């Protein structure tokens, strides 16, 4: 079952959705588990969706690195 998000105009199959979940976890680890507010977590999730939608990368660690390295996220 594909998941579609109209904000980003991407559709994800089960495998890509699993990769995005793993990317969220890898990103959380990279951010040292700091208790960011929900708004910041939402921005990170949006960046994961956008990055996964336009990137051929399928490695959650590499996707998380790209998201955490994006502008505006301070460690």
PyMOL commands that set and color helices and strands:
alter all, ss='L'
color gray80, all
select helices_A, chain A and resi 14-30+38-54+60-68
alter helices_A, ss='H'
color red, helices_A
select strands_A, chain A and resi 3-5+10-12
alter strands_A, ss='S'
color yellow, strands_A
deselect
rebuild
show_as cartoon
